[in-house]
Amino acid sequence: HNAHMFYIKTKSLEERTSLIEYLKDNGVMAVFHYVPLHTSPFGMKYTTFIGEDLYTTKDSERLVRFPMFYGLSIKEVETICKQVAKFYD
């Protein structure tokens, strides 16, 4: 397939941090990695941010990426889903 990631957006940075930690403690590796260009080392060195950051930083702080790769089994997908559901119960 042409997909390269599966993600959700949490309500806040605190919720994202808690979810990632909870999943890690329960055997699921979830990560975040998107940093807005204007706050990245490259962006701060070589670009100039013009305008108002209404959404980018807030959205980047809420994004959680779940495991997604060719060999991911149905059982592993079910485990990930169950752990996410448990977190939100």
C-alpha positions as CSV (number, residue, x, y, z in Angstrom):
1,H,0.0,0.0,0.0
2,N,1.1,3.6,-0.3
3,A,0.4,4.6,3.3
4,H,3.4,5.3,5.4
5,M,1.9,6.1,8.8
6,F,-1.2,5.8,11.0
7,Y,-1.8,8.5,13.5
8,I,-4.4,10.2,15.8
9,K,-4.5,13.6,17.3
10,T,-4.9,13.9,21.0
11,K,-6.6,16.8,22.9
12,S,-3.3,18.2,24.2
13,L,0.4,17.8,24.5
14,E,-0.1,16.4,28.0
15,E,-2.5,13.8,26.7
16,R,-0.2,12.8,23.9
17,T,2.7,12.4,26.4
18,S,0.6,10.3,28.7
19,L,-0.7,8.1,25.9
20,I,2.8,7.5,24.5
21,E,4.1,6.6,28.0
22,Y,1.1,4.3,28.7
23,L,1.5,2.5,25.4
24,K,5.3,2.1,26.0
25,D,4.6,0.6,29.4
26,N,2.2,-1.8,27.7
27,G,4.5,-3.0,24.9
28,V,3.4,-0.6,22.1
29,M,5.9,1.7,20.5
30,A,4.2,4.9,19.6
31,V,6.0,8.1,18.7
32,F,5.8,11.7,17.5
33,H,8.2,13.3,15.1
34,Y,6.7,16.3,13.3
35,V,8.2,19.5,14.4
36,P,7.0,22.6,12.6
37,L,9.6,23.9,10.1
38,H,9.7,27.3,11.7
39,T,10.7,25.9,15.1
40,S,13.2,23.3,13.8
41,P,16.9,24.1,13.9
42,F,17.0,24.3,10.1
43,G,14.0,26.5,9.9
44,M,15.2,28.9,12.6
45,K,18.6,29.2,10.9
46,Y,17.6,29.4,7.2
47,T,14.0,30.7,7.1
48,T,11.9,33.5,8.4
49,F,8.5,32.8,9.8
50,I,5.9,35.4,8.6
51,G,2.4,35.4,9.8
52,E,0.6,33.8,12.7
53,D,1.0,30.2,13.8
54,L,-2.7,29.4,14.5
55,Y,-2.6,25.7,13.9
56,T,0.8,24.2,13.1
57,T,2.5,24.0,16.5
58,K,-0.7,23.0,18.3
59,D,-1.4,20.2,15.8
60,S,2.2,19.0,15.8
61,E,2.0,18.7,19.6
62,R,-1.1,16.5,19.5
63,L,0.0,14.0,16.9
64,V,0.7,10.4,17.9
65,R,2.1,7.9,15.3
66,F,1.3,4.2,15.8
67,P,3.3,1.2,14.5
68,M,2.7,0.6,10.8
69,F,4.9,-1.7,8.7
70,Y,4.6,-4.5,6.2
71,G,5.0,-7.3,8.8
72,L,2.5,-6.0,11.3
73,S,0.2,-8.8,12.2
74,I,-3.5,-8.6,12.8
75,K,-2.9,-9.7,16.4
76,E,-0.5,-6.8,16.8
77,V,-3.0,-4.4,15.4
78,E,-5.6,-5.7,17.8
79,T,-3.2,-5.3,20.7
80,I,-2.5,-1.7,19.7
81,C,-6.2,-0.9,19.4
82,K,-7.0,-2.5,22.7
83,Q,-4.3,-0.6,24.5
84,V,-5.5,2.7,23.0
85,A,-9.0,1.9,24.0
86,K,-7.9,1.1,27.6
87,F,-6.1,4.4,27.8
88,Y,-9.2,6.3,26.9
89,D,-11.6,4.2,29.1
